[in-house]
């Protein structure tokens, strides 16, 4: 809102140079009708929007990142694609586009883009983790676990990577491995309700009903919106 008000004040200053809000004597040659004022404001705004629109690959990449963060996945894909069109060596643009595709359920597209980001030396744990999620959703559990392990290698304190690895191991029915990963996620982030919840499910599969109940209760304490098992 501050930017908008500053812009309006600037435009008024352009239309009325030297104004100090004091009363001025009307001049027939300088007099402007309200319609003329608003037309000049409209044109000035159009020019402002044009000047502030993305122009370079970096501009489009940043815009794509903003749209991804705001949940505008189609917009993120469009802007990231434009950034890649202008500069095919931008790993962040591939990462943003791949993550947006993951959110939209385009798992093959996500894997392709995230692999390209990694190939271009994007040293981010999230790139491996997101690619792992896409692989897991395609039932490539071994590939997913390998990516989660790489994410942990890049950032050993990445609780979400341990949590995701636990999910993939649970899908493989490696319940002991899943419990170990969920436990590490909880160690790093004791407020990660989903890790307690899923660890409880893995314990239930192993027949540890008492442990499952404790984990379920802790999960619901942290997040009452989780469904009861």
C-alpha positions as CSV (number, residue, x, y, z in Angstrom):
1,X,0.0,0.0,0.0
2,X,2.9,2.4,0.8
3,X,4.3,2.0,-2.7
4,X,0.9,2.8,-4.3
5,X,0.5,6.0,-2.2
6,X,4.0,7.0,-2.9
7,X,3.3,6.5,-6.6
8,X,0.2,8.6,-6.5
9,X,2.0,11.4,-4.7
10,X,4.7,11.3,-7.3
11,X,2.2,11.5,-10.2
12,X,0.4,14.5,-8.6
13,X,3.8,16.2,-8.3
14,X,4.4,15.7,-12.0
15,X,1.0,17.1,-13.0
16,X,1.3,20.0,-10.7
17,X,5.0,21.0,-10.4
18,X,5.9,23.2,-7.6
19,X,2.7,22.7,-5.7
20,X,2.8,23.3,-2.0
21,X,-0.9,22.9,-1.4
22,X,-1.3,26.7,-1.2
23,X,-4.1,28.5,-3.1
24,X,-3.1,29.5,-6.6
25,X,-4.6,31.9,-9.1
26,X,-6.4,30.0,-11.9
27,X,-5.0,30.5,-15.3
28,X,-7.1,29.9,-18.4
29,X,-4.0,28.4,-20.3
30,X,-3.0,26.1,-17.4
31,X,-6.5,25.2,-16.2
32,X,-7.1,21.4,-16.5
33,X,-10.5,19.7,-16.4
34,X,-11.0,16.6,-14.2
35,X,-11.2,14.4,-17.3
36,X,-7.8,15.7,-18.5
37,X,-6.3,15.0,-15.1
38,X,-7.6,11.4,-14.9
39,X,-6.5,10.8,-18.5
40,X,-2.9,11.9,-17.7
41,X,-3.0,9.7,-14.5
42,X,-4.2,6.7,-16.6
43,X,-1.4,7.2,-19.1
44,X,1.2,7.7,-16.3
45,X,0.0,4.5,-14.6
46,X,0.3,2.6,-17.9
47,X,3.8,3.8,-18.4
48,X,4.6,2.9,-14.8
49,X,3.2,-0.6,-15.2
50,X,5.2,-1.0,-18.4
51,X,8.4,0.2,-16.8
52,X,8.0,-2.1,-13.8
53,X,7.0,-5.2,-15.8
54,X,9.6,-8.0,-16.0
55,X,12.1,-7.4,-18.8
56,X,15.2,-9.6,-18.2
57,X,15.6,-13.3,-17.4
58,X,16.3,-12.4,-13.8
59,X,13.2,-10.3,-13.7
60,X,11.0,-13.2,-14.9
61,X,12.8,-15.6,-12.6
62,X,12.1,-13.4,-9.6
63,X,8.5,-12.9,-10.7
64,X,8.1,-16.6,-11.0
65,X,9.5,-17.2,-7.6
66,X,7.1,-14.6,-6.1
67,X,4.1,-16.3,-7.9
68,X,5.2,-19.7,-6.6
69,X,5.3,-18.4,-3.1
70,X,1.8,-17.0,-3.5
71,X,0.4,-20.3,-4.9
72,X,0.0,-19.0,-8.4
73,X,1.5,-22.1,-10.0
74,X,0.4,-21.4,-13.6
75,X,1.9,-17.9,-13.3
76,X,5.1,-19.3,-11.8
77,X,5.4,-21.8,-14.7
78,X,4.8,-19.0,-17.3
79,X,7.3,-16.6,-15.9
80,X,9.9,-19.3,-15.2
81,X,9.5,-20.5,-18.8
82,X,10.1,-17.0,-20.1
83,X,13.2,-16.7,-17.9
84,X,14.5,-20.0,-19.3
85,X,13.7,-18.8,-22.9
86,X,15.9,-15.7,-22.3
87,X,18.6,-17.6,-20.3
88,X,18.6,-21.4,-20.4
89,X,21.3,-21.6,-17.8
90,X,19.3,-20.3,-14.8
91,X,19.0,-23.1,-12.2
92,X,16.5,-21.2,-10.0
93,X,14.1,-20.8,-12.9
94,X,14.1,-24.6,-13.5
95,X,13.7,-25.1,-9.8
96,X,10.7,-22.8,-9.5
97,X,9.1,-24.2,-12.6
98,X,9.7,-27.8,-11.4
99,X,8.3,-27.1,-8.0
100,X,5.2,-25.5,-9.5
101,X,4.7,-28.5,-11.7
102,X,5.0,-30.7,-8.7
103,X,2.2,-28.8,-7.0
104,X,0.0,-29.2,-10.1
105,X,0.6,-33.0,-10.2
106,X,2.8,-32.9,-13.3
107,X,5.4,-35.3,-11.8
108,X,7.3,-36.1,-15.0
109,X,7.6,-32.4,-15.8
110,X,8.7,-31.7,-12.2
111,X,11.4,-34.4,-12.3
112,X,12.7,-33.1,-15.6
113,X,13.0,-29.5,-14.4
114,X,14.4,-30.3,-11.0
115,X,17.0,-32.6,-12.6
116,X,18.0,-29.7,-14.9
117,X,18.3,-27.4,-11.9
118,X,20.6,-29.9,-10.2
119,X,22.5,-30.4,-13.4
120,X,23.2,-26.7,-13.4
121,X,24.7,-27.0,-10.0
122,X,21.8,-25.7,-7.9
123,X,23.1,-26.8,-4.5
124,X,19.8,-26.8,-2.7
125,X,18.4,-29.6,-0.5
126,X,14.9,-28.6,-1.5
127,X,15.7,-29.5,-5.2
128,X,16.5,-33.0,-4.3
129,X,13.7,-33.3,-1.8
130,X,11.1,-32.0,-4.3
131,X,12.4,-34.4,-7.0
132,X,12.2,-37.2,-4.4
133,X,8.5,-36.3,-3.7
134,X,7.7,-36.5,-7.5
135,X,9.4,-39.8,-7.7
136,X,7.6,-41.2,-4.7
137,X,4.3,-40.2,-6.2
138,X,5.2,-42.2,-9.3
139,X,5.9,-45.1,-7.0
140,X,9.7,-44.9,-7.6
141,X,10.4,-45.4,-3.9
142,X,14.1,-46.3,-4.2
143,X,14.7,-43.2,-6.4
144,X,12.8,-41.1,-3.9
145,X,14.8,-42.4,-1.0
146,X,18.0,-41.7,-2.9
147,X,17.0,-38.1,-3.5
148,X,15.9,-37.6,0.2
149,X,19.3,-39.0,1.3
150,X,21.0,-36.5,-1.0
151,X,19.0,-33.7,0.4
152,X,20.1,-34.7,3.9
153,X,23.7,-34.8,2.7
154,X,23.3,-31.2,1.5
155,X,21.6,-30.1,4.7
156,X,21.8,-32.6,7.6
157,X,19.4,-30.6,9.6
158,X,16.6,-30.7,7.0
159,X,13.8,-32.2,9.0
160,X,11.4,-32.4,6.1
161,X,13.8,-34.5,4.1
162,X,13.9,-37.1,7.0
163,X,10.1,-36.9,7.1
164,X,9.8,-37.5,3.4
165,X,12.2,-40.3,3.5
166,X,10.1,-41.9,6.2
167,X,7.1,-41.7,4.0
168,X,8.9,-43.4,1.1
169,X,10.1,-46.2,3.4
170,X,6.7,-46.6,4.9
171,X,5.3,-47.0,1.3
172,X,7.9,-49.8,0.8
173,X,6.7,-51.4,4.1
174,X,10.1,-50.7,5.6
175,X,8.5,-49.7,8.8
176,X,11.6,-49.9,11.0
177,X,13.4,-47.5,8.5
178,X,10.4,-45.3,8.4
179,X,10.3,-45.0,12.2
180,X,14.0,-44.2,12.3
181,X,13.5,-41.4,9.8
182,X,10.4,-40.0,11.5
183,X,12.2,-40.0,14.8
184,X,15.1,-38.0,13.3
185,X,12.6,-35.5,11.8
186,X,11.1,-35.1,15.3
187,X,14.5,-34.7,16.9
188,X,15.2,-31.8,14.5
189,X,11.7,-30.3,14.7
190,X,9.7,-31.4,17.8
191,X,6.6,-29.5,16.5
192,X,6.3,-31.5,13.2
193,X,2.9,-33.0,13.9
194,X,2.9,-35.1,10.7
195,X,6.0,-36.9,11.7
196,X,4.4,-38.0,15.0
197,X,1.3,-39.0,13.1
198,X,3.0,-41.1,10.5
199,X,5.5,-42.6,12.9
200,X,2.4,-43.8,14.9
201,X,1.0,-45.4,11.8
202,X,4.3,-47.2,11.1
203,X,4.4,-48.4,14.8
204,X,0.8,-49.7,14.4
205,X,1.9,-51.7,11.3
206,X,4.7,-53.2,13.5
207,X,2.2,-54.1,16.2
208,X,3.4,-51.4,18.7
209,X,-0.1,-50.3,19.5
210,X,0.9,-48.5,22.7
211,X,3.6,-46.5,20.9
212,X,1.2,-45.8,18.0
213,X,-1.3,-44.4,20.5
214,X,1.2,-42.1,22.2
215,X,2.4,-40.7,18.8
216,X,-1.2,-40.2,17.6
217,X,-2.1,-38.3,20.7
218,X,1.0,-36.1,20.5
219,X,0.2,-35.4,16.8
220,X,-3.3,-34.4,17.6
221,X,-2.1,-32.2,20.4
222,X,0.2,-30.3,18.0
223,X,-2.4,-30.2,15.2
224,X,-6.0,-31.0,16.2
225,X,-7.0,-30.9,12.5
226,X,-5.2,-34.1,11.7
227,X,-7.6,-37.0,11.1
228,X,-7.8,-39.7,13.8
229,X,-6.3,-43.0,12.7
